[in-house]
Amino acid sequence: MKPGRATVGLLLLAPLVVRALEPISLGLALAGVLTSYISYPRLYCLFAECCGQKRSLSREALQKDLDTKLFGQHLAKKVILNAVSGFISNPKPKKPLTLSLHGWTGTGKNFVSKIIAENIYEGGLNSDYVHLFVATLHFPHASNITLYKDQLQMWIRGNVSACARSIFIFDEMDKMHAGLIDAIKPFLDYYDLVDGVSYQKAIFIFLSNAGAERITDVALDFWRNGRQREEIKLKDMEHALSVSVFNNKNSGFWHSSLIDRNLIDYFVPFLPLEYKHLKMCIRVEMQSRGYEVDEDIVSRVAEEMTFFPKEERVFSDKGCKTVFTKLDYYYDD
């Protein structure tokens, strides 16, 4: 509940009552308005955020966001669009939706989680029903794993009890202590209820750099053989990616039961970005700041970025992550 918005709603309704009643009856009338306001969810949700506020997610709106804001990621676009829209439209899913997004920094993993949240809740990442966990911030000490497991289970159970359509985002999975994420396995499995709570409508999104080397190897092989990156199919890397992550001792998914029991629905590879994709990011950022697109500045910013491999300079080593700060140099007042 957002008290500020709820209060505004009451203030908007109150003048109608004031004009119709004498002062002596005003208190009783306002009490009646408040009772009715709380009793009718649809009316309440006009002024306060509600669980599942955008139940009828628009596939077209989600596709538009992915097409206009995410660059160089044809695999991720297709998987995310079909997985999220299909899950939301299913009134009785058998299990929660679990997405594991993999790739180098700046390729769009966090951005995609933001797009998903915004297409389900108006508040996006700031919604009361969207919960972000950052491994190095929320689970910093390996000696506290048992405590973290208990806290994580309690937090997820409490939030899903309050809202079945809760979204949980786990960032920096490659930095999470091995074994910790297995604490949520019961919530991701094919159970109707776990201790009286259904998790089947929840969404879990994992973000990780783990597996990025494997993704780069495939993309580089295609480039060296003169093939377009758009020719890369999910089958070219999904299995190898899941195995790579499972066997990576520096990953939070190392020997994880979530992978071993096939509880991750999709391993989504984010390809390293090329020079042309950086220019797309820069143009969109210029427009979002209200600037006219200046192709000279676009090229200059893109050329300041560093690329790898060293000899061929094919892929940006930081993706689109730092182009925004570099733009500040050209528009510094």
Disulfide bonds with the S-S distance in Angstrom:
Cys45-Cys50 1.86
Cys51-Cys163 2.01
Cys281-Cys320 1.86
